[in-house]
């Protein structure tokens, strides 16, 4: 179960690195505008906020990778809970699909992490 939990945590970390790239570097490019369904004007006016959000996603990815590399249960737990909270907040305040892209994988990771310690 530990291996499966670690695979899910790695996938979540990779997702958050992808979010970082989209929000920090591709926000004003056609890929970013298409992904988030924005006009050029909206993308330009929100680019600084998106870059800030991307940085935070990078910190979540770094924390998850730290947990994987160190093997420390509490580090994995802390960052999965952070991802879950961010996903719930984003799902209710920004876009419902964030619940499925961010919060649901975190729940799966938390369940597998819990089962791995039994």
C-alpha positions as CSV (number, residue, x, y, z in Angstrom):
1,X,0.0,0.0,0.0
2,X,2.9,2.3,0.7
3,X,4.0,2.1,-3.0
4,X,0.6,2.9,-4.2
5,X,0.3,5.9,-1.8
6,X,3.7,7.1,-3.0
7,X,2.6,6.8,-6.7
8,X,-0.5,8.8,-6.0
9,X,1.5,11.5,-4.1
10,X,4.0,11.7,-7.0
11,X,1.1,12.1,-9.5
12,X,-0.3,14.9,-7.3
13,X,3.1,16.6,-7.2
14,X,3.4,16.4,-11.0
15,X,-0.1,17.9,-11.4
16,X,0.9,20.8,-9.2
17,X,4.1,21.3,-11.2
18,X,1.9,21.5,-14.2
19,X,-0.4,24.0,-12.5
20,X,2.8,26.1,-11.7
21,X,3.8,26.1,-15.4
22,X,0.3,27.0,-16.6
23,X,-0.2,29.8,-14.1
24,X,3.3,31.2,-14.0
25,X,4.5,30.8,-17.6
26,X,1.6,30.0,-19.9
27,X,-1.1,32.2,-18.5
28,X,-0.9,34.8,-21.4
29,X,-0.2,32.3,-24.1
30,X,-2.8,30.5,-26.2
31,X,-2.4,27.3,-24.2
32,X,-3.2,29.1,-20.9
33,X,-6.0,31.2,-22.3
34,X,-7.6,28.1,-23.8
35,X,-7.1,26.0,-20.7
36,X,-8.8,28.6,-18.5
37,X,-11.2,29.9,-21.2
38,X,-10.0,33.5,-20.9
39,X,-9.8,36.4,-23.3
40,X,-6.4,38.1,-23.9
41,X,-7.7,41.1,-21.7
42,X,-8.7,38.9,-18.8
43,X,-5.4,37.0,-19.0
44,X,-3.4,40.2,-19.0
45,X,-5.3,41.7,-16.1
46,X,-5.0,38.6,-13.9
47,X,-1.4,37.5,-14.8
48,X,0.2,38.7,-11.6
49,X,-2.4,36.9,-9.5
50,X,-2.1,33.8,-11.5
51,X,1.7,33.8,-11.1
52,X,1.3,34.1,-7.4
53,X,-1.1,31.2,-7.4
54,X,1.3,29.2,-9.5
55,X,4.1,29.8,-7.0
56,X,1.9,28.4,-4.2
57,X,1.2,25.3,-6.3
58,X,4.9,24.9,-6.7
59,X,5.4,25.0,-3.0
60,X,2.8,22.3,-2.6
61,X,4.6,20.2,-5.2
62,X,7.9,20.8,-3.5
63,X,6.4,19.7,-0.1
64,X,5.0,16.5,-1.6
65,X,8.3,15.7,-3.3
66,X,10.1,16.4,0.0
67,X,7.7,13.9,1.7
68,X,8.4,11.3,-1.0
69,X,12.2,11.7,-0.8
70,X,12.4,11.8,3.0
71,X,9.8,9.1,3.5
72,X,8.5,11.1,6.5
73,X,4.8,10.3,7.0
74,X,3.9,13.6,8.7
75,X,5.4,15.6,5.8
76,X,3.3,13.7,3.3
77,X,0.2,14.1,5.5
78,X,0.7,17.8,6.0
79,X,1.1,18.6,2.3
80,X,-1.8,16.3,1.2
81,X,-4.0,18.1,3.7
82,X,-2.8,21.5,2.3
83,X,-3.6,20.3,-1.2
84,X,-7.1,19.1,0.0
85,X,-7.9,22.4,1.7
86,X,-6.7,24.4,-1.4
87,X,-8.8,22.2,-3.7
88,X,-11.9,22.5,-1.6
89,X,-11.5,26.3,-1.3
90,X,-10.8,26.6,-5.1
91,X,-13.7,24.3,-5.9
92,X,-16.1,26.5,-4.0
93,X,-14.7,29.9,-4.8
94,X,-13.3,29.7,-8.3
95,X,-14.2,26.7,-10.4
96,X,-16.1,23.5,-9.4
97,X,-13.7,21.3,-11.5
98,X,-10.9,22.1,-9.0
99,X,-12.7,19.7,-6.6
100,X,-12.0,16.9,-9.0
101,X,-8.5,18.0,-10.2
102,X,-7.1,18.9,-6.8
103,X,-9.2,17.9,-3.9
104,X,-10.2,14.4,-5.0
105,X,-6.7,13.2,-5.7
106,X,-5.6,14.5,-2.3
107,X,-8.4,12.5,-0.6
108,X,-7.3,9.4,-2.5
109,X,-3.7,10.1,-1.4
110,X,-4.8,10.6,2.2
111,X,-6.8,7.3,2.3
112,X,-3.9,5.4,0.8
113,X,-1.4,7.0,3.1
114,X,-3.6,6.1,6.1
115,X,-3.9,2.5,4.8
116,X,-0.1,2.3,4.3
117,X,0.5,2.8,8.0
118,X,-1.7,-0.1,9.1
